Amino acid sequence: MEEWRKLLIIAAVFLAVFFIPFDSPHIQDAIMEGFYMLQYYAREHVLTCLIPAFFIAGAIANFISQGAVMKYFGGGAKKWIAYSVASVSGTVLAVCSCTVLPLFAGIYQRGAGIGPAVAFLYSGPAINVLAIILTARVLGWQLGVARAVGAVIFAIIIGLFMAYLCRKEEEERMQACMDQGDDEEEKRSPLQNIGFFATLVFILIFAAWGLPEGAVGLWAAIYAARWYLVVGLLAVLAYILVKWFDGEERQSWVETTWEFSQQILPLLFAGVLVAGLLMGRPESDAGLIPAHYIESLVGGNSLQANVIASVIGAFMYFATLTEVPILQGLIGSGMGNGPALALLLAGPALSLPNMLVIRSVLGTKNTIIFVALVVIMATISGLIFGLIYP
């Protein structure tokens, strides 16, 4: 089977190279869009978002005991605690659908149940506080409130569905985690652990801090001072690492972080390149699928418009906060309120790069289930919202 798969891949690459009309200006523009998107991603997200996230994931895998993860997020944990924490995590972490992936992989591999882990995976980018505020300010309070409430409910329902549908394999995985035991000796006090992880999280938050157009007050002040805050936090982190950790622990942390990077980065880069090739950058109409064509499909509040908006949102890559100005343009071109909400609920939490990485962690079947649940629920929410606010 593996040899057949290799043959099919080689054949597909050969046929693509043989038949693609590379001399076509549209094809050339689309290819360049893919590389422009990849360049934008590398410049705007890798250093400020992904690298801090990888180090947090490595720290989770090394310094949070498996027993603690299973106690609060495992199969035997109290559901109301596990899902409550997972579903509101995005209010703290202002991350995009790709940056949340290392964190998700870290807690899942450490023993978190698939339900709470997936709830965290969805909520991380979906209920970014700044994005919610920007949505309400630019697109109206109705969409802002619907996005916030819908995202929390989505995270819980999707997590519960995933836990139920995957219950047999989850029982086996939880049993395997319990059989491994958790004989790790705690070398630091709970306050030291909290201080260490809080420092890492704040480095991620301030390094990734965005400034929407027209923002003033506290948000703008933090944005102006963000690099001073990051440097100060890095100094605190250096002190913590020297005083509270030994050399072996520091080395293990770096090695685990590198393992996550090797697993996730190639898939992310490939996905971002393909997403740019297909749809272009948000401000461009040079992808293989022109933006004006998408606009013609999501007008009004029909079932078709909501389904298409959900699917496009699921596959398109949105950098943090960019979904709002994109939607502003689409609404101005005739997009209905229902499809707008559907795209807001499916888009920031999913993307083609995101799906490729999720598949490497959860497997093909579970990834398809997760994506299908997001698309279906986004469509239903859009239909209901479109009826209430046509």
N, C-alpha and C positions, 0 to 999 in steps of 0.2 A: 504493500500500500504506500509506503514511504517513497519507493522508487517511482511509482506512478505519479505521485504528487510532484516530485522533482521534474519528471518529464512534462507534466502539464504546465508547470511554471516556466520551464525553458521554452515550450511551444508558444505559450501566451506572450512571452517577451519577444520571441522571434516574429510572431505575426504582427505585434504592435509596431515593432521597428520597421517591418517590411511595408505595412499598409498606411501608417499615420502620415498624412501629408504635411511634412515638416516645413515645406515651402509656403504653406498658407499663412498669411499674416495673423489670422485669428489664432491658429495653433501656436505660432511663435509668441504672441502676446500672452496666451494662457500659460505657456511654459515659464515665461518670465515672471508672471504673476505668482506662480508657485514658489519661485526662488525669492521673490520680493517678500512674500508672506513668511517664508522660512527665515529670512534676514530680520524682518520685524520681530518675529518670535524670539530669535536669538538675542537681539539687542534689548528687548523690553521685558523678557520674562525669565530667561535662563539664570542670569546673575542675581536678579532681585527677588525672584519667586522660587524657581525650582531648586537652586542650590540650597537655600535655607530649608526648604521642605525636605530635601533628601537627608540633610543632617538631622532634622527632627525625626524622620522615619528611622534613621539609623539609631538614634537615641532611644526611641520607643522599643526597637528590637533588642537593644542591649541592656537598658537600664530600668525598664518597667517590667516587673515580674509578671510571668505568665499567669500566675494565680490572681494577681490584681486585675488583669485584663478580663479573665474569665469570670471573675466575681461580678464585675459591673457590665460586661458586654458579651459574656459567653452564653451558651445555650441554657444554663441554669440560672442566669441572672434575672432579677425582677424586671419584667418587661417595661413597666412604667418608668423605671429609672433609666434603663438602657436606651429606650427610644426617645425619652424626653431630652436626655443629654445629647444624643446623636442628632436629633432633628433641629436643635437650635445652635449647633456648633458654628454654623456659618455667620452668626451675628458677631463672632469673635474673629474668625479667620476671613479676611478679605481676599479670597483667592479665586482663581478661575478653575475651569473644569480640569485642566491639566495639572495645575499646582497641587490640587488636593490628592492626586493619585498616589504619590509616595506615602502620604500620611495614611490613606486608606489601606495601602498594601502593608504598611507597618503594623497597624492594629489587627488586620485580618490574619496575617501570618503569626501574630503573637497569641491568637486564640479567640478573637472576637467572633461572635456568631455572624452569619451572613446577613441576617436581618438588620441588627444595629450597624454593622459595617457599611451596608448599602445605604442605610438611612443617613449615615455620616457622609458617604460619597456623594449623595444627591444634595444634601443640605449645605455642604461646605461652600460651593459657589453660588447656590440658588438664593440664599438669604443674606448675602452681603449687605450690611446696614447702609453703607453709602450708596449702593446700587438701588436699594429700595427707596431711599430718600430722593435720589435723582429721578427715579421713575415717577414718583408722585409729583415732583416739581415740574417735570417737563411734559409728561404724558397724562397727568391728572391724578387726583388722589384716589379715584376709584381703581385704576390699574395698579397704583402703588400698594393699596391695601390688599387687593385681590392677589397680587404677586406674593406679598409677605405671608398672608394666611394660607394661600394655596401651596406655597413651598413647604411650610411646616407640615401641613396635612399630607402632602405628597410623600415627604420623607418617611413619615410613620406608616402610611398605607403600603407604599412600595416595599419598605423593609419587612412588614408583616407578611405580605404576599410572598416575597422571596424566601422568608423563613419557612413558610408553609409548603411552598412548591418544592423546596430543596431539603425538606426535613429528613429524608432518609440518609442522604450523603452527609448532612450536617451532624447527625447523630454519630456517624462513624468518625468524622473529623474531630468532634468534641471529645469522643472517647480516646482518640489517638493523642490529643493534647493532654488529657488527664493522665494517660499512661506514661507520658514523658516525665511527669512529675514537675515540681517546682521547688527544687532544693537550694535555690540561690540564696546566698546570705546577703542581707541588706547591709551595705557598707556606708550608707548615708542616712541621715534622719529624714522623715517625711518633709520637713521644712526645707531641707537642702535640695531634695528632689523637686519640690515645687518651685524653688528659686531657679534651679537649673532649667527646667522646662519652660517656665515663664519667660526667662531671658531669651531662649530660642524662639519662642512664639512671638515675642515683641520685636525681635530682629526681623522676622518674616513680615509682620504687620507693617512696620515702618518702612522697610526696604521696598515693599510692594505698594505703598500708599499712593493712591492716584488722586488727581485733582480734576474734577469735571469742570467744564467751561462755566465761568460765572460764579464758582464757589467762593465764599468769603467766610470770615469768622474763624472758628476753631479748626475746621478742616484745612483751610488755607494756611493757617499758622503752623499746623503740624507738617503740612507738605513742605513749607519753606525750611523747617528745622529738621526734616526727616533724616538727613545724612549725619547731622550732629548727634541725633538720638541713636542712630545705628552704630556710629563709632564708639559712643559711650557704652552702649550695650555690649559691643564686641570686647571692650576693655574689661567689663564685668565678667563676661564669659571666659576670657583668658584667665582671670583670677580664679574663677570657680574651677576650671579645668586643672590648674596647677595645684590648688589647695585641697580639692575634694576628690580628685581622681588620680589613679596611678598610671604609669606608662602603658601597662598592658591594656587597661580599660580604654585609654585614649586610642591606642592602635586598633583595638577591636571595633570601636565606634567608626573610625575612618574606613576600615575594611568593609563593614556592613553598609555604610553609606555608598561606597563605591559599587557594591553589589546591586543595590537599588538603582543606581545610575545606569549601570550596564543593562539592566533589565528593562528600564522604562525609556531612557533617552532615545535610543534608535527608533523605537516604535513611534514616539511622539514626533520626532523630526520627519519621519516618513509620512505620518498622518497629516501634519501641517502642510507639507509640500503638496500632497494630493488635494487637500482642502483648498489651497490657494489655486491650484491648477483648475479645479472644477468651478469654483465660485469667485475666485479673485479676492483681493483685499476688500474690506468694507467700503472704502472710498472709491473703488474701481469697478468698471463694468467690462473688464477684459477677460474674465474667466470663460471656461467652456460653456457654462450656463449663465447667460447674461442676466444682470440684476433686473432689467426691465421686463424680462420674461417671468421672473419670479413675482414681480409686482402684479402682473396680469392674472396670476393664479390665486392670489390671497385677498382679492377684493371681496367686500361684503362679509356676511357672517354665516355662509353656508357650511354644510358638513364637509364638502370638498375643500373649501378654503381653510377650515380648521385642521383637517388632516394634513394638507400640504404644508401649512405653517408649522405644525408639530414635527413633521418629518424633516423639513428644511432646517428647523431649529436644532434638531437632534444631530444632524450631520455637519452643520456649518460650525466653524470655529469662531467663538466670540472672545476677544480679550476682555478683561475685567472692565466694566462700565461702557464698553463700545456698543452693547446691544441697544442702549437707550437712544442715541442719535440715529442708529440704523433704523430702529422702529419709527422714530419721528419722521424720517423720510418716507418709509413705507406707508404710514398712516396718511401722510400728506398726498400720497399717490393713490389713495382709495382703499387701503387695508382696513378691514373692520376691527372693532374692539375685541371681538372674540378671538380671531386669529392672532391678534397682537398679544393677548394674554397667553394663548397656546404657545407662541414662539418664546415668550418670556419664561414660561415654566419648563419648556423642553430645551431651549437653547443654551443658557449659561451652564446648565448641569451636564450637558452632553456635547460631544463633538466627535468627528471621525478619529482624530488622534487619541482622544479619551477612550473610545471603544476598543481600539487596538491594544491598549495597555490593560484595560479591564479584562479582556479575553485572556491575556497572559497570566492573570491572577485567578480569575474565577472559572475559566474555561469557556468554550464556545456556547454551549447550551445556556448556561446561567447568564452570560452576557446578552444573548438574544432575548431572554426573558426580561432582563432589566430594561433594555432599550424599548421593548414592546410595551412594558408597563408604563414607562415615562410617556411614550407617544400616545397611548390610549387615554391615559388620564389627562394629559394636556389637551387632547382633542375634546374630551367630555367637558372639561373646565371651560374651554373656549366657547363651546356651544352654549353652555349655561350663562356665562358672562355676556355673550353676544345677545342673548334674549333679554337679559335684565338691562343692559346698557347698549342698545343697538346703535 
